Amino acid sequence: MKNIVWLASYPKSGNTWLRLFLANYLAGSKMPVPINKVENFATGDSDATLFRAALGKAFNPMDDHASLQGRDAAFRALASNGADVNLVKTHCKNKRVGQIRLIPPSMTRRALYIVRNPLDMIVSYADHYGLPTDKAADEVSNTATCILPSASQVRQFNGAWSEHVKSWTQTAKFPVTVLRYEDMLDDPAKAFGTVLRDLGAPADPARLDAAITASSFAEARKQEDAGGFREKSPASTRFFRSGKSGEGRAVLSAETVERVIADHGPVMKKFGYLT
């Protein structure tokens, strides 16, 4: 029953890249997996269809009480589907909301958690949600921050960036592989090789290299330019915007940088984002 592997991160930290890599590695095809088919390889913990399958067609994703009360049943149904591994994307923090565990250890095999320099993440976050960067910085420091529910998704409880990172990397009750986004950029073969090792998947070097190429930023952006990407926010012009590291200090105001460091300095230092 412990077959859920969480693909976890704060929003705009590299989760889609990880999912695209795993989709391409698992598919093992000569052509890149279409970016709009990535959901075939990893479901999302906010997907209303997951809840409706367990709770019935009358489930309303806009009803926060119903979605929180139904999380255990939804994930239990998923974990009972006969698969050896269920990959599940989440942007939720690994904490409780009231008495409800957002991430149930009883069904969890492990997690793959991506952490990204919050200065860079805020730039992408602001673009994705159509916010000024100072307002984005406010949101990622707010413990009440959520991705609002819709007709197709239940509410996602992100919280503040530091809170989110610590909940997954310091207090998890299951094994967690921690990946820095910057290390994924610098040495994708090493980073994704670690992912495969910790998943217990055979790491075939040629297949690894092919999956890295097929899930590259250039390939994803080319596909988005050609046919769009269903995960793009209506507030942004594109989903795959930059894919780089180090732009936060160049884009954010000095005041915003200082505030982010004041809010998140200890965790930033722990992960090498402050000297």
N, C-alpha and C positions, 0 to 999 in steps of 0.2 A: 504493500500500500504506500510505502515511502518512495514514490517514483516522480514527484514533482521536482524539477530543477528550475529555480527562479533565475531569470535573466533580469537583474535588478540594477537600477541606477536612478539618480535624480534626472529629471527631464533635461534633454539636450546635452547628454554626457557620453553618447556613443552606443546606446542600447541598440539602435537600428543597425549600426555597423556590425555588432556582435551577432544579431539575428541573421543578417545577410550572409555573414561568413558561415555560420552553422548551416543555414539553408543550402548554400552552395557546396559545402563539404559533404553534407548528408546526401544531396542529390547526385553528386559525382558526375554530372553531365558535362558535355563539351561546351555547351552554351550557358551563359550566366542565368541563374534563376531570375525571372522577372521580379522587380522590386515590389510589385503589387501582388505577388504570390507568397511573400515571406510569411504571411499569416497562416499559410498551410503547414508551416513547420514549427511555429510557436504561437500559441494562443495568448491572449492578453487577459490579465486578471480583472480588467474593467469591461470586458466584452459582455454585453447584455445577453447575447445568445447562450453564453456559458451558464448564466443564471437561469434563463428561461428553460434550458434543457433540464435543470435540476428542480426548479420551483414551479414550472408551468407557464403557459402562455400569458397568463394574467399578470405576470411579474412586471412591475413598473420601475425602470432604472432610475427614474427621477425621485423615487421614494428612498431616501437615505436609510431610514430605519429598516426597510425591507431588504435592501442590499447588504447592509451590515449583518443583519440577522441571518441572511442567506449565504454568506460567504463560506461557512463551513460545509454546508450541504453542496454548494456548487463545486468546491474543490474536492470534496469526497467523491462526488460523481465522476469528476475528471480522473481522479486517481484510480477509480475502479473500472476504467475503460479497457483494461487488458494490455496497455502499452508498457514496455519496460521503462521508458522515460517519457515524461510529459514536460516539454519546455514551455515555461510560462513567463511572459514579459510582465514586469511590474515597475511602476514608479512610486509605489507606496513605501512609506517608511515601515520598518520592521518593529512595529509597536502595537499597542492596544488602542482602540477607540472605545471608550467606556470599558465594557467587559469583553469586547470582541477582539481577538487576535487577528490582525490583518493578514499575517503570514503564518499559517498553522504548522508548527513543527511536526505534528503527527503524520503529515503527508509529504514532508519535505525530505528529499535525499541530500540536496546541497544547493548552494546558490553561487552564481557567477555575478560578482558585483563590480561595476565600473565606477571609478571616481575620476573626476576631471577638475582641473584648476577652476575654482568658482569665478575667477575674474574673466576667464574665457567663456565659461558656461553662461554667464550672465549676458554676454553679448549675443550669443545664439538664442538664449531664452527670450530676450527683449525682441529680437527679430521675429521669432516664431509666434509670440503672442501679441505683437504689435504694440509694445510698450516702450516708453523712454527708458534708457538704461538705468537711470536712478530709481525709477519705479520698479524695474525688474530686480534691482538690488534689494529694495524694500521687501519684495515678495519672498525672495529666497532666504530672508532673515526672519520670516514670520512663521511661528510654529503652527499657525492655523491655515497656512497655504494649502489649497486643494486645486485639483483640476475638476471643474464643475461637471455634474452629470448631464447627460443628453439622452436622446431617444435610443442611442446605440451603446452608450457607455455609462457605467455607474461612477459615482464620485471616487476620485483617487486622492488619497491622503498623503501629500508629500511632506508637509512640515518645512522646517528650516533646513538649509543645506547641511550644516554641522550635525544637527539632530539626526538627519537621514543617514549620513555617513556613519556616525557612531552606532546607530541602531543596527546596521548591517555588519559592521566590521569589528565591533567590540562586544556586543551582547547577544549575538545570534546563538540559538540552541542547536545548530547544525553546521556542518562544514561550509566554509565560504572561501571561494577563490577571489582574491581582490586584484583587479586589473586597473592600472592607471592608464587613462586615455592617451597620455603622452607617450607611454611605453609602447602602446599599440601602434602609434604613429612611427616611433623610432625603430622598432624591431617587430613588425607584425608576425614574422615566422616564430619568434620566441614566445610572444604573447599568446598567439592562437595555438601554438604547440602546447602551452601550459593548459589552455582550455580543454583541448582534446585529452590530454593526460588525465586531468582531474575528472573528466566525464567518463574515463575508462574506454575511450574510443581509440581504435588503431590509428596512429599518426603516420600515414603514408606520406613521405616527403613530396612526391609529385602532386598528389591530390591536395595537400596542404597549400602548396604554391599556387595551384590552379584556383583554389577557393579564395585565396587572398586576392588574386588578380580579379576574379569575378565579382568580388564584393568591395572593390576599391571605390574610393570617393569619385574618381573619374568615371567609372562605369555606372555608378548609381546616378550621378548627375546627368550623364548622357541619356539614361533611361527616363529620368524625370523630364528632361527637356523634350524627349520624343513623345511621351505619353502621360505625363503627370504622375503624381504620387498621392495615393488616397490618404496618407497620414499628414499631408501638408495642412497647416493651419490656414483658414481663410484670411487671417491677418497678415500673412507673409507672402512674398512673391515666389519663394521656392523653399523646399525642405532642406535640400543639400546645398547649403549656402557657402561654406568656406572649408570646413574640415581641418582647419589648422589649429596650432596651439601658439600661445604667446601674444595674441592680438588684444587681450583684455586691457593691459596697461597702456596700449597705444590708443584704444578707443574710449575707455572710460575716463571720466574726469578724475582729477587728483582727489577730490573730495569723496567721490564714490569709491575709489580704490581704498582710501583710508578707512571708510566706513565698513567695507567688506572685510578688511583685515581686522578691524576692531571686533566685528561680529564673529568671525570665523578663524582668527589667527591660530589658535592652538591646533585645530584640525588641519589647517593649511600647512602648518609647520611639520606635523606628523607625516604628511604625505609628500613633503619636499617642495611645497609651493612657496615657502618662505625660507630665506637663509638665516 
